[in-house]
Amino acid sequence: MAKDSIPELELANVRTRERLTDSVSEIRRRSDVPARTRLALAKARQLWHRDPTPLIAMGVTAATGIAAIVLGTRIGRTDAGHLDRPAASTAFTALLPFGARGEFDADQARGGRKGRKARRKAAEESLERDPVHKNRVKQRAGIAAVQRRATKNRKQAAARSKAAAKALAKAKG
């Protein structure tokens, strides 16, 4: 440092000052939020102009969300939106072959053993009238019969195999 010449020191001083000036201008540029926002928006517009698919997807998603909220509030204001008080008859009641649901029975509303018994009886009657349940029971019975036959055949085959192995062992020895 002692052997440095004055021009070299001045040059180093100028370079340091330039670096400081560049740093300050870079900090100013980065802290200029409106300009950075404008730049980001311009880049986004250019990208969306080139390929608008993400913009369309966002729009469709937003529209679907708004529609879901509106529909949910509309349904929430009707009786159908409250499970604690179901409607006695709906648009589909006429299609049900076993009558409307939600019929009030005083015995079912009772507490204790009698109420449980009445509710169980009502549930069994409802299942007996339900054609889908009848088909399901019939299908289960058919599957059970097939499984019984398969088990019986498997046991018979195992017994035959065991007998054949015994006969073979007896013939050898």
Secondary structure, 3 states (H helix, E strand, C coil): CCCCCHHHHHHHHHHHHHHHHHHHHHHHHHHCHHHHHHHHHHHHHHHHHHCCHHHHHHHHHHHHHHHHHHHHHHHHCCHHHCCCCCCCCCCCHHHCCCCCCCCCCHHHHCCHHHHHHHHHHHHHHHHHHCHHHHHHHHHHHHHHHHHHHHHHHHHHHHHHHHHHHHHHHHHHC
